[in-house]
Amino acid sequence: MGYETEMNNLAEPNPPLKDLSAISILADCTLMVSWSPEEAGTYLETYKMFENKSADLIKEKQDSDHYSQLIDCLTTIRSINKTDAMVLLSNFKTLKGIIQASVEDLTQCPGMGPLKAKRLYDALRKPFKNTKNS
């Protein structure tokens, strides 16, 4: 309990947690952090239930249809939620239509303000990898 009390008194717990994470990696241990003993117990119970099972059992299930995959893809853009993605697809019909839309076209969609439209516009035009000028 001494270490737990010490952690609660710290203004910024991230540096000690970072150190503890590094130590657990080097020691080939699993580190589980929780806010309460009850939460820690729940984590341990779940860990023990899945200990000898395939990782596929705890992975998030992915929808296989293209529409759902496109919505998942669009929601990875900061501030675009599922409703926004569905509205965009409803208005522009395809990803190509969304990509070809101007910021002004995007702001015409319900729920798409100027900032959100600009973020989407920029995200769809940003290069996949940074190029260094040598």
DSSP file with accessible surface (Angstrom, degrees, kcal/mol):
  #  RESIDUE AA STRUCTURE BP1 BP2  ACC     N-H-->O    O-->H-N    N-H-->O    O-->H-N    TCO  KAPPA ALPHA  PHI   PSI    X-CA   Y-CA   Z-CA
    1    1 A M     >        0   0  160      0, 0.0     4,-2.4     0, 0.0     5,-0.2   0.000 360.0 360.0 360.0 -20.4    0.0    0.0    0.0
    2    2 A G  H  >  +     0   0   57      1,-0.2     4,-2.3     2,-0.2     5,-0.1   0.925 360.0  44.9 -61.0 -45.5    3.0    2.3    0.4
    3    3 A Y  H  > S+     0   0  107      2,-0.2     4,-2.5     1,-0.2    -1,-0.2   0.915 112.0  52.9 -67.3 -38.8    3.6    2.7   -3.3
    4    4 A E  H  > S+     0   0   93      1,-0.2     4,-1.9     2,-0.2    -2,-0.2   0.929 110.8  47.0 -62.3 -43.9   -0.1    3.2   -4.0
    5    5 A T  H  X S+     0   0   74     -4,-2.4     4,-1.2     1,-0.2    -1,-0.2   0.916 111.2  52.1 -63.6 -41.4   -0.3    6.0   -1.4
    6    6 A E  H  X S+     0   0  115     -4,-2.3     4,-0.5    -5,-0.2     3,-0.4   0.912 108.4  50.8 -61.8 -40.5    2.9    7.6   -2.9
    7    7 A M  H >< S+     0   0   29     -4,-2.5     3,-0.9     1,-0.2    -1,-0.2   0.880 106.9  54.4 -65.2 -37.3    1.4    7.5   -6.4
    8    8 A N  H 3< S+     0   0  113     -4,-1.9    -1,-0.2     1,-0.2    -2,-0.2   0.782 106.1  53.0 -67.6 -26.1   -1.9    9.2   -5.2
    9    9 A N  H 3< S+     0   0  130     -4,-1.2     2,-0.2    -3,-0.4    -1,-0.2   0.542  86.1 104.6 -86.9  -8.3    0.2   12.1   -3.7
   10   10 A L    <<  -     0   0   65     -3,-0.9    -3,-0.0    -4,-0.5    -4,-0.0  -0.551  62.7-149.2 -76.9 138.6    2.1   12.8   -6.9
   11   11 A A  S    S+     0   0  106      1,-0.3    -1,-0.1    -2,-0.2    -4,-0.0   0.894  94.6  24.4 -70.0 -40.3    1.0   15.9   -8.9
   12   12 A E        -     0   0  107      1,-0.1    -1,-0.3    -3,-0.0    -3,-0.0  -0.897  66.5-179.3-129.1 100.8    2.0   14.2  -12.2
   13   13 A P     >  +     0   0   47      0, 0.0     4,-2.0     0, 0.0     5,-0.2   0.603  61.8  89.5 -79.1  -8.2    2.0   10.4  -12.1
   14   14 A N  H  > S+     0   0   99      1,-0.2     4,-2.7     2,-0.2     5,-0.2   0.903  81.6  53.3 -60.9 -45.8    3.1    9.9  -15.7
   15   15 A P  H  > S+     0   0   70      0, 0.0     4,-2.4     0, 0.0    -1,-0.2   0.957 112.1  44.4 -58.1 -45.6    6.9    9.8  -15.2
   16   16 A P  H  > S+     0   0   32      0, 0.0     4,-2.7     0, 0.0    -2,-0.2   0.909 114.5  50.0 -64.5 -36.6    6.7    7.1  -12.5
   17   17 A L  H  X S+     0   0   47     -4,-2.0     4,-2.6     2,-0.2     5,-0.2   0.886 109.4  51.6 -66.3 -36.7    4.3    5.1  -14.6
   18   18 A K  H  X S+     0   0  159     -4,-2.7     4,-2.3    -5,-0.2    -1,-0.2   0.936 112.0  46.3 -63.3 -44.8    6.6    5.4  -17.6
   19   19 A D  H  X S+     0   0  103     -4,-2.4     4,-2.4    -5,-0.2    -2,-0.2   0.922 112.8  50.0 -62.7 -43.6    9.5    4.1  -15.5
   20   20 A L  H  X S+     0   0   55     -4,-2.7     4,-2.5     1,-0.2    -2,-0.2   0.897 109.7  51.3 -64.1 -38.3    7.3    1.3  -14.2
   21   21 A S  H  X S+     0   0   47     -4,-2.6     4,-2.2     2,-0.2    -1,-0.2   0.923 109.9  49.2 -63.5 -43.9    6.3    0.4  -17.7
   22   22 A A  H  X S+     0   0   49     -4,-2.3     4,-2.4     1,-0.2    -2,-0.2   0.920 111.6  49.1 -62.3 -43.0    9.9    0.3  -18.9
   23   23 A I  H  X S+     0   0  107     -4,-2.4     4,-2.2     1,-0.2    -2,-0.2   0.924 110.3  50.6 -63.3 -42.2   10.9   -1.9  -15.9
   24   24 A S  H  <>S+     0   0   15     -4,-2.5     5,-3.3     1,-0.2     4,-0.2   0.884 110.6  49.5 -66.9 -34.6    8.0   -4.3  -16.6
   25   25 A I  H ><5S+     0   0  129     -4,-2.2     3,-1.4     3,-0.2    -1,-0.2   0.942 112.3  47.2 -66.3 -45.9    9.0   -4.6  -20.2
   26   26 A L  H 3<5S+     0   0  154     -4,-2.4    -2,-0.2     1,-0.3    -1,-0.2   0.843 113.9  47.8 -64.7 -32.1   12.6   -5.3  -19.3
   27   27 A A  T 3<5S-     0   0   59     -4,-2.2    -1,-0.3    -5,-0.2    -2,-0.2   0.400 112.6-120.7 -88.1   2.7   11.5   -7.9  -16.7
   28   28 A D  T < 5 +     0   0  152     -3,-1.4     2,-0.3    -4,-0.2    -3,-0.2   0.916  66.9 138.6  56.4  46.1    9.1   -9.5  -19.2
   29   29 A C      < -     0   0   77     -5,-3.3     2,-0.5    -6,-0.1    -1,-0.2  -0.828  56.4-118.0-116.9 159.0    6.1   -8.8  -17.0
   30   30 A T        -     0   0   97     -2,-0.3     2,-0.5    -3,-0.1    -5,-0.0  -0.860  25.0-152.9 -98.0 127.7    2.6   -7.6  -17.6
   31   31 A L        -     0   0   62     -2,-0.5     2,-0.5   -10,-0.1   -10,-0.0  -0.882  12.1-175.6-102.2 125.2    1.7   -4.3  -16.0
   32   32 A M        -     0   0   73     -2,-0.5     2,-0.4     2,-0.0     8,-0.0  -0.990   5.9-164.2-121.4 124.6   -1.9   -3.7  -15.2
   33   33 A V        +     0   0   83     -2,-0.5     2,-0.3     7,-0.0    -2,-0.0  -0.901  15.1 166.7-110.6 135.5   -2.9   -0.3  -13.9
   34   34 A S        -     0   0   40     -2,-0.4    -2,-0.0     1,-0.1     4,-0.0  -0.939  40.6-131.5-143.3 165.2   -6.3    0.3  -12.2
   35   35 A W  S    S+     0   0  237     -2,-0.3    -1,-0.1     1,-0.1     3,-0.1   0.652  89.9  17.9 -90.3 -19.4   -8.0    3.0  -10.1
   36   36 A S  S  > S-     0   0   40      1,-0.1     4,-2.3     0, 0.0     5,-0.2  -0.977  76.3-110.8-148.1 161.1   -9.3    0.6   -7.4
   37   37 A P  H  > S+     0   0   84      0, 0.0     4,-2.4     0, 0.0     5,-0.1   0.874 118.8  55.3 -61.0 -34.0   -8.8   -3.0   -6.1
   38   38 A E  H  > S+     0   0  140      2,-0.2     4,-2.1     1,-0.2     5,-0.1   0.917 108.0  47.3 -65.4 -43.1  -12.2   -3.9   -7.5
   39   39 A E  H  > S+     0   0   52      2,-0.2     4,-2.4     1,-0.2    -1,-0.2   0.916 111.2  51.6 -64.0 -40.9  -11.1   -2.8  -11.0
   40   40 A A  H  X S+     0   0   30     -4,-2.3     4,-2.5     1,-0.2    -2,-0.2   0.914 108.6  51.8 -61.7 -40.4   -7.8   -4.6  -10.7
   41   41 A G  H  X S+     0   0   28     -4,-2.4     4,-2.7     1,-0.2    -1,-0.2   0.905 108.5  50.7 -62.4 -40.7   -9.8   -7.8   -9.7
   42   42 A T  H  X S+     0   0   76     -4,-2.1     4,-2.5     1,-0.2     5,-0.2   0.920 110.2  49.8 -63.4 -43.0  -12.0   -7.4  -12.8
   43   43 A Y  H  X S+     0   0   97     -4,-2.4     4,-2.7     1,-0.2    -2,-0.2   0.922 112.0  47.8 -60.7 -45.0   -8.9   -7.1  -15.0
   44   44 A L  H  X S+     0   0   96     -4,-2.5     4,-2.7     2,-0.2    -2,-0.2   0.912 111.0  50.6 -65.0 -41.5   -7.3  -10.2  -13.5
   45   45 A E  H  X S+     0   0  131     -4,-2.7     4,-2.1     2,-0.2    -1,-0.2   0.934 113.5  45.5 -60.1 -45.9  -10.5  -12.2  -13.8
   46   46 A T  H  X S+     0   0   62     -4,-2.5     4,-1.8     2,-0.2    -2,-0.2   0.920 112.0  51.9 -64.4 -42.7  -10.8  -11.2  -17.5
   47   47 A Y  H  X S+     0   0  106     -4,-2.7     4,-0.6     1,-0.2    -2,-0.2   0.926 110.8  47.5 -59.3 -45.0   -7.1  -11.9  -18.1
   48   48 A K  H >< S+     0   0  124     -4,-2.7     3,-0.6     1,-0.2     4,-0.4   0.873 108.4  55.3 -66.9 -35.5   -7.4  -15.4  -16.6
   49   49 A M  H 3< S+     0   0  114     -4,-2.1     3,-0.2     1,-0.2    -1,-0.2   0.875 118.9  32.8 -63.9 -36.3  -10.5  -16.2  -18.6
   50   50 A F  H >< S+     0   0   69     -4,-1.8     3,-1.5     1,-0.2    -1,-0.2   0.354  86.8 109.7-103.1   7.0   -8.7  -15.4  -21.9
   51   51 A E  T << S+     0   0   84     -4,-0.6    -1,-0.2    -3,-0.6    -2,-0.1   0.869  91.2  25.2 -53.5 -45.5   -5.2  -16.6  -20.9
   52   52 A N  T 3  S+     0   0  151     -4,-0.4    -1,-0.3    -3,-0.2     2,-0.2   0.151 105.4 100.1-109.2  20.5   -5.1  -19.6  -23.1
   53   53 A K  S <  S-     0   0  122     -3,-1.5     2,-0.1     1,-0.1    -3,-0.1  -0.614  81.0 -87.5-104.6 165.3   -7.6  -18.5  -25.8
   54   54 A S    >   -     0   0   66     -2,-0.2     3,-1.5     1,-0.1     4,-0.3  -0.383  28.9-126.6 -69.3 145.8   -7.0  -17.0  -29.2
   55   55 A A  G >> S+     0   0   63      1,-0.3     3,-1.2     2,-0.2     4,-0.9   0.742 104.3  75.9 -64.9 -21.0   -6.6  -13.2  -29.5
   56   56 A D  G 34 S+     0   0   97      1,-0.3    -1,-0.3     2,-0.2     3,-0.2   0.782  84.4  64.9 -61.7 -25.4   -9.4  -13.3  -32.1
   57   57 A L  G <4 S+     0   0   96     -3,-1.5    -1,-0.3     1,-0.2    -2,-0.2   0.788 109.3  36.0 -69.3 -27.8  -11.9  -13.7  -29.3
   58   58 A I  T <4 S+     0   0  112     -3,-1.2    -1,-0.2    -4,-0.3    -2,-0.2   0.494  92.9 107.8-106.1  -2.6  -11.1  -10.3  -27.8
   59   59 A K  S  < S-     0   0  129     -4,-0.9     2,-0.2    -3,-0.2     3,-0.0  -0.410  82.1 -98.0 -70.6 151.1  -10.5   -8.4  -31.0
   60   60 A E        -     0   0  156      1,-0.1     2,-0.3    -2,-0.1    -1,-0.1  -0.470  41.6-114.9 -67.2 135.8  -13.1   -5.8  -32.1
   61   61 A K        -     0   0  149     -2,-0.2     2,-0.4    -3,-0.1    -1,-0.1  -0.576  29.2-146.7 -75.7 131.1  -15.4   -7.4  -34.7
   62   62 A Q        -     0   0  123     -2,-0.3     2,-0.2    -3,-0.0     7,-0.1  -0.824  12.9-123.1-100.4 135.6  -15.1   -5.7  -38.1
   63   63 A D        -     0   0   84     -2,-0.4    -1,-0.0     1,-0.1     0, 0.0  -0.552  16.9-151.2 -72.0 143.8  -18.0   -5.3  -40.4
   64   64 A S        +     0   0  106     -2,-0.2    -1,-0.1     4,-0.1     2,-0.1   0.650  62.3  97.1 -96.7 -13.3  -17.3   -6.8  -43.8
   65   65 A D  S  > S-     0   0   75      1,-0.1     4,-2.0     4,-0.0     5,-0.2  -0.445  77.7-123.9 -79.8 152.8  -19.4   -4.7  -46.1
   66   66 A H  H  > S+     0   0  159      1,-0.2     4,-2.6     2,-0.2     5,-0.2   0.855 107.6  58.2 -63.5 -37.0  -17.7   -1.8  -47.9
   67   67 A Y  H  > S+     0   0  112      1,-0.2     4,-2.2     2,-0.2    -1,-0.2   0.943 109.0  44.6 -59.7 -47.6  -20.2    0.8  -46.6
   68   68 A S  H  > S+     0   0   22      1,-0.2     4,-2.5     2,-0.2    -1,-0.2   0.888 113.0  51.3 -65.9 -39.1  -19.3    0.0  -43.0
   69   69 A Q  H  X S+     0   0   88     -4,-2.0     4,-2.3     2,-0.2    -1,-0.2   0.895 109.6  50.2 -65.3 -38.5  -15.6   -0.1  -43.7
   70   70 A L  H  X S+     0   0   36     -4,-2.6     4,-2.7     2,-0.2    -2,-0.2   0.913 110.2  49.6 -66.4 -40.6  -15.8    3.3  -45.4
   71   71 A I  H  X S+     0   0   12     -4,-2.2     4,-2.1     2,-0.2    -2,-0.2   0.936 110.9  50.0 -63.3 -44.0  -17.6    4.7  -42.4
   72   72 A D  H  < S+     0   0   41     -4,-2.5     4,-0.5     1,-0.2    -2,-0.2   0.906 111.4  49.8 -59.6 -41.2  -14.9    3.3  -40.1
   73   73 A C  H >< S+     0   0   71     -4,-2.3     3,-1.2     1,-0.2     4,-0.3   0.937 110.6  48.3 -63.5 -47.5  -12.3    4.8  -42.3
   74   74 A L  H >< S+     0   0    3     -4,-2.7     3,-1.5     1,-0.3    -1,-0.2   0.856 104.4  60.4 -64.6 -33.0  -13.9    8.3  -42.3
   75   75 A T  T 3< S+     0   0   44     -4,-2.1    -1,-0.3     1,-0.3    -2,-0.2   0.595  88.0  73.0 -75.3  -7.4  -14.3    8.3  -38.5
   76   76 A T  T <  S+     0   0  113     -3,-1.2     2,-0.3    -4,-0.5    -1,-0.3   0.672  78.1  94.2 -75.6 -14.6  -10.5    8.0  -38.1
   77   77 A I  S X  S-     0   0   27     -3,-1.5     3,-2.2    -4,-0.3    43,-0.1  -0.634  97.6 -95.1 -78.2 131.9  -10.4   11.6  -39.2
   78   78 A R  T 3  S+     0   0  179     -2,-0.3    -1,-0.1     1,-0.3     3,-0.1  -0.200 105.2   5.6 -53.2 130.5  -10.4   13.9  -36.2
   79   79 A S  T 3  S+     0   0   47      1,-0.2     2,-0.7    -4,-0.1    -1,-0.3   0.308  96.2 119.5  76.8  -1.6  -13.9   15.2  -35.3
   80   80 A I    <   -     0   0    7     -3,-2.2    -1,-0.2    -6,-0.2     2,-0.2  -0.823  43.1-174.6 -92.5 117.8  -15.7   13.1  -37.9
   81   81 A N     >  -     0   0   77     -2,-0.7     4,-2.4    -3,-0.1     5,-0.2  -0.476  41.8 -91.8-102.7 180.0  -18.2   10.8  -36.2
   82   82 A K  H  > S+     0   0  120      1,-0.2     4,-2.5     2,-0.2     5,-0.2   0.883 125.4  52.4 -61.9 -38.8  -20.4    8.0  -37.6
   83   83 A T  H  > S+     0   0   90      1,-0.2     4,-2.5     2,-0.2    -1,-0.2   0.939 109.9  48.9 -63.2 -44.2  -23.3   10.3  -38.2
   84   84 A D  H  > S+     0   0    8      1,-0.2     4,-2.8     2,-0.2    -2,-0.2   0.923 111.1  50.6 -58.6 -45.1  -21.1   12.7  -40.1
   85   85 A A  H  X S+     0   0    0     -4,-2.4     4,-2.4     1,-0.2    -1,-0.2   0.914 111.1  47.9 -61.7 -42.0  -19.7    9.9  -42.2
   86   86 A M  H  X S+     0   0   81     -4,-2.5     4,-2.3     2,-0.2    -1,-0.2   0.903 112.0  49.7 -67.2 -39.0  -23.2    8.7  -43.1
   87   87 A V  H  X S+     0   0   35     -4,-2.5     4,-2.4     2,-0.2     5,-0.2   0.923 110.7  50.4 -64.4 -43.2  -24.3   12.2  -44.0
   88   88 A L  H  X S+     0   0    0     -4,-2.8     4,-3.0     1,-0.2     5,-0.3   0.932 112.5  46.0 -60.3 -46.1  -21.3   12.6  -46.2
   89   89 A L  H  X S+     0   0   11     -4,-2.4     4,-1.7     1,-0.2    -1,-0.2   0.867 111.2  53.3 -66.5 -33.6  -21.9    9.4  -48.0
   90   90 A S  H  < S+     0   0   70     -4,-2.3    -1,-0.2    -5,-0.2    -2,-0.2   0.906 117.4  36.8 -66.3 -40.3  -25.6   10.2  -48.4
   91   91 A N  H  < S+     0   0   80     -4,-2.4    -2,-0.2     1,-0.1    -1,-0.2   0.869 130.1  28.7 -80.1 -40.0  -24.8   13.6  -50.0
   92   92 A F  H  < S-     0   0   42     -4,-3.0     2,-2.4    -5,-0.2     5,-0.2   0.464  86.7-149.6-105.2  -5.5  -21.7   12.7  -52.1
   93   93 A K     <  +     0   0  154     -4,-1.7     2,-0.3    -5,-0.3    -4,-0.1  -0.089  69.5  37.1  71.1 -41.5  -22.5    9.0  -52.7
   94   94 A T  S  > S-     0   0   73     -2,-2.4     4,-1.8    -6,-0.1     5,-0.1  -0.899  83.4-110.6-136.9 166.4  -18.9    7.7  -52.9
   95   95 A L  H  > S+     0   0   61     -2,-0.3     4,-2.9     1,-0.2     5,-0.2   0.904 120.5  56.6 -63.1 -37.9  -15.5    8.3  -51.3
   96   96 A K  H  > S+     0   0  140      1,-0.2     4,-2.4     2,-0.2    -1,-0.2   0.911 105.1  51.3 -60.0 -41.0  -14.4    9.9  -54.6
   97   97 A G  H  > S+     0   0   16     -5,-0.2     4,-0.8     2,-0.2    -1,-0.2   0.897 110.9  47.7 -62.8 -39.6  -17.3   12.3  -54.4
   98   98 A I  H >< S+     0   0    0     -4,-1.8     3,-0.7     1,-0.2    -2,-0.2   0.929 112.2  49.6 -66.7 -44.0  -16.3   13.3  -50.9
   99   99 A I  H 3< S+     0   0   63     -4,-2.9    -2,-0.2     1,-0.2    -1,-0.2   0.896 111.3  48.9 -63.0 -39.1  -12.6   13.7  -51.9
  100  100 A Q  H 3< S+     0   0  137     -4,-2.4    -1,-0.2    -5,-0.2    -2,-0.2   0.636  90.2 105.5 -78.3 -11.4  -13.6   15.9  -54.9
  101  101 A A    <<  -     0   0    3     -4,-0.8     2,-0.1    -3,-0.7    -3,-0.0  -0.375  68.4-128.7 -71.6 145.2  -15.9   18.1  -52.8
  102  102 A S     >  -     0   0   34      1,-0.1     4,-2.4    -2,-0.1     5,-0.2  -0.389  28.8-103.2 -82.9 168.8  -14.7   21.6  -51.9
  103  103 A V  H  > S+     0   0   30      1,-0.2     4,-2.3     2,-0.2     5,-0.2   0.911 125.5  52.9 -58.4 -40.6  -14.7   22.9  -48.3
  104  104 A E  H  > S+     0   0  125      1,-0.2     4,-0.7     2,-0.2    -1,-0.2   0.903 108.0  49.8 -63.1 -41.2  -17.8   24.9  -49.2
  105  105 A D  H >4 S+     0   0   79      1,-0.2     3,-0.8     2,-0.2     4,-0.3   0.911 110.8  50.5 -62.0 -42.7  -19.5   21.8  -50.5
  106  106 A L  H >< S+     0   0    0     -4,-2.4     3,-1.6     1,-0.2    -2,-0.2   0.883 104.3  57.1 -64.7 -38.4  -18.6   19.9  -47.3
  107  107 A T  H 3< S+     0   0   44     -4,-2.3    -1,-0.2     1,-0.3     5,-0.2   0.693  93.5  69.7 -69.4 -14.8  -20.0   22.7  -45.1
  108  108 A Q  T << S+     0   0  152     -3,-0.8    -1,-0.3    -4,-0.7    -2,-0.2   0.673  80.5  94.4 -73.6 -16.4  -23.4   22.4  -46.8
  109  109 A C  S X  S-     0   0    4     -3,-1.6     3,-2.0    -4,-0.3   -21,-0.1  -0.557  92.5-100.7 -76.0 138.5  -23.8   19.0  -45.1
  110  110 A P  T 3  S+     0   0   94      0, 0.0    -1,-0.1     0, 0.0   -23,-0.1  -0.321 108.2  17.9 -57.5 133.9  -25.8   19.0  -41.9
  111  111 A G  T 3  S+     0   0   58      1,-0.2     2,-0.9    -4,-0.1   -27,-0.1   0.398  95.4 115.2  86.5  -4.2  -23.4   18.9  -38.9
  112  112 A M    <   -     0   0    7     -3,-2.0    -1,-0.2    -5,-0.2    -3,-0.1  -0.825  44.2-175.8-104.1  97.0  -20.4   20.0  -40.9
  113  113 A G     >  -     0   0   34     -2,-0.9     4,-2.7    -3,-0.1     5,-0.2  -0.282  43.6 -93.3 -79.1 176.2  -19.2   23.3  -39.7
  114  114 A P  H  > S+     0   0  101      0, 0.0     4,-2.3     0, 0.0     5,-0.2   0.889 124.3  48.1 -60.7 -40.0  -16.3   25.2  -41.3
  115  115 A L  H  > S+     0   0  111      2,-0.2     4,-2.5     1,-0.2     5,-0.2   0.943 114.1  45.3 -67.7 -46.0  -13.6   23.8  -39.0
  116  116 A K  H  > S+     0   0   43      1,-0.2     4,-2.3     2,-0.2    -1,-0.2   0.915 113.9  49.8 -63.9 -42.1  -14.8   20.2  -39.4
  117  117 A A  H  X S+     0   0    0     -4,-2.7     4,-2.8     1,-0.2    -1,-0.2   0.913 111.1  49.2 -63.5 -41.4  -15.1   20.6  -43.2
  118  118 A K  H  X S+     0   0   96     -4,-2.3     4,-2.9    -5,-0.2     5,-0.2   0.909 110.3  50.8 -65.6 -41.8  -11.6   22.1  -43.4
  119  119 A R  H  X S+     0   0   72     -4,-2.5     4,-2.6     2,-0.2    -2,-0.2   0.925 113.3  45.2 -61.2 -44.6  -10.1   19.2  -41.3
  120  120 A L  H  X S+     0   0    0     -4,-2.3     4,-2.2     2,-0.2    -2,-0.2   0.949 113.4  49.9 -63.9 -47.4  -11.8   16.6  -43.5
  121  121 A Y  H  X S+     0   0   69     -4,-2.8     4,-0.6     1,-0.2    -2,-0.2   0.930 114.6  44.2 -56.8 -48.0  -10.7   18.4  -46.7
  122  122 A D  H >X S+     0   0   72     -4,-2.9     4,-1.0     1,-0.2     3,-1.0   0.898 110.9  54.1 -65.6 -41.6   -7.1   18.7  -45.5
  123  123 A A  H 3< S+     0   0   40     -4,-2.6     3,-0.4     1,-0.3    -1,-0.2   0.878 107.3  51.1 -63.1 -35.4   -7.0   15.1  -44.2
  124  124 A L  H 3< S+     0   0   45     -4,-2.2    -1,-0.3     1,-0.2    -2,-0.2   0.615 115.9  41.5 -78.8  -9.8   -8.1   13.8  -47.6
  125  125 A R  H << S+     0   0   98     -3,-1.0    -1,-0.2    -4,-0.6    -2,-0.2   0.455  86.7 110.7-114.0  -3.1   -5.4   15.7  -49.4
  126  126 A K  S  < S-     0   0  149     -4,-1.0    -3,-0.0    -3,-0.4    -4,-0.0  -0.497  76.2-108.0 -73.3 137.3   -2.5   15.1  -47.0
  127  127 A P        -     0   0   86      0, 0.0    -1,-0.1     0, 0.0    -2,-0.1  -0.319  20.6-125.5 -65.4 150.2    0.3   12.9  -48.4
  128  128 A F  S    S+     0   0  223      1,-0.1     2,-0.4    -3,-0.1    -2,-0.1   0.805  93.9  24.8 -67.7 -29.5    0.5    9.4  -46.9
  129  129 A K  S    S-     0   0  160      0, 0.0     2,-0.2     0, 0.0    -1,-0.1  -0.987  87.3-110.7-136.3 148.1    4.1    9.9  -45.9
  130  130 A N        -     0   0  144     -2,-0.4     2,-0.5    -3,-0.1    -2,-0.0  -0.533  28.7-145.1 -74.6 138.2    6.2   12.9  -45.3
  131  131 A T        -     0   0  110     -2,-0.2     2,-0.4     2,-0.0    -1,-0.0  -0.911   7.9-143.8-106.7 132.5    8.8   13.7  -47.9
  132  132 A K        -     0   0  190     -2,-0.5     2,-0.8     1,-0.0    -2,-0.0  -0.799  11.7-133.2 -95.0 133.5   12.1   15.2  -46.7
  133  133 A N              0   0  162     -2,-0.4    -2,-0.0     1,-0.0    -1,-0.0  -0.786 360.0 360.0 -85.6 113.6   13.7   17.8  -49.0
  134  134 A S              0   0  164     -2,-0.8    -2,-0.0     0, 0.0    -1,-0.0  -0.761 360.0 360.0 -98.2 360.0   17.4   16.8  -49.2
